[in-house]
Amino acid sequence: MRTGLPRTRGGRGGPATKAKSAVPPEHAATINPLLTPRKAEVDRARRILGAFAAARAGGEARIELDGSPIEKPLAERAERRLRRAKELGAIEEGG
């Protein structure tokens, strides 16, 4: 199992990878960090959601952030990333 872990973290497939199977419960301590969004991912998700909410409030359907277009599907992915971070204890419930 150890051989695939670094590769899993680097190529985990973004928001598509939601779970891994573990037979012994102690494997969760190894697997959960692989699926927990990193601080930079959480920070970007927050920036996306903040900018998208401001754009929507101004009647815009999309925005550009850091040179990339942000539309509803990407904002929804950011929401899922923050929800996963909360579920895995990476950020506080109100954060």
C-alpha positions in Angstrom: 0.0 0.0 0.0 2.8 2.5 0.8 4.1 2.6 -2.8 0.9 4.1 -4.2 0.4 6.8 -1.5 2.7 9.5 -2.8 1.4 9.0 -6.4 -2.2 9.2 -5.0 -1.5 12.5 -3.4 0.0 14.0 -6.5 -2.5 12.6 -9.0 -5.5 12.2 -6.8 -7.9 13.5 -9.5 -9.0 16.6 -7.7 -12.6 16.7 -6.5 -13.4 13.4 -8.1 -11.6 11.4 -5.5 -13.7 11.3 -2.4 -12.8 8.1 -0.7 -10.4 5.3 -0.4 -11.0 1.8 1.0 -9.1 0.8 4.1 -9.5 -2.6 5.8 -7.7 -1.9 9.0 -9.0 1.3 10.7 -5.4 2.5 11.4 -5.0 3.1 7.7 -7.4 6.0 7.9 -4.6 8.0 9.5 -2.6 7.6 6.3 -5.4 8.0 3.9 -7.2 11.0 5.3 -4.3 13.4 4.8 -4.2 12.4 1.1 -7.8 13.4 0.7 -7.7 16.5 2.8 -7.5 19.7 0.8 -4.2 21.6 1.4 -4.2 25.1 2.8 -3.5 26.6 -0.6 -6.5 24.7 -2.0 -8.7 26.0 0.8 -7.5 29.5 0.4 -8.1 29.4 -3.4 -11.6 27.9 -2.9 -12.4 30.8 -0.5 -11.2 33.4 -3.0 -13.2 31.8 -5.8 -16.4 31.7 -3.7 -15.9 35.3 -2.5 -15.3 36.7 -5.9 -18.1 34.6 -7.5 -20.6 35.8 -4.8 -19.6 39.4 -5.4 -20.0 39.0 -9.1 -23.4 37.3 -8.7 -24.5 40.1 -6.5 -23.6 42.5 -9.2 -25.6 40.6 -11.8 -22.6 38.8 -13.4 -22.7 35.1 -14.3 -18.9 34.6 -14.5 -15.8 36.4 -13.4 -12.1 36.2 -14.1 -9.8 35.4 -11.2 -6.0 35.3 -11.6 -6.5 35.3 -15.3 -8.8 32.3 -15.3 -12.6 32.4 -16.0 -14.7 31.3 -13.0 -18.2 30.1 -13.7 -20.8 28.2 -11.6 -19.3 24.7 -12.0 -15.9 25.9 -10.7 -17.6 27.7 -7.8 -19.5 24.5 -7.0 -16.3 22.6 -6.9 -14.8 25.2 -4.5 -17.8 24.7 -2.3 -17.3 20.9 -2.3 -13.6 21.4 -1.5 -14.4 23.6 1.5 -17.0 21.1 2.7 -14.5 18.3 2.5 -11.9 20.3 4.4 -14.5 20.9 7.2 -15.5 17.2 7.2 -11.9 16.1 7.6 -11.1 18.7 10.2 -8.8 20.8 8.1 -10.8 24.0 8.9 -13.3 25.0 11.5 -17.0 24.7 10.8 -17.5 28.4 10.6 -14.3 28.9 8.5 
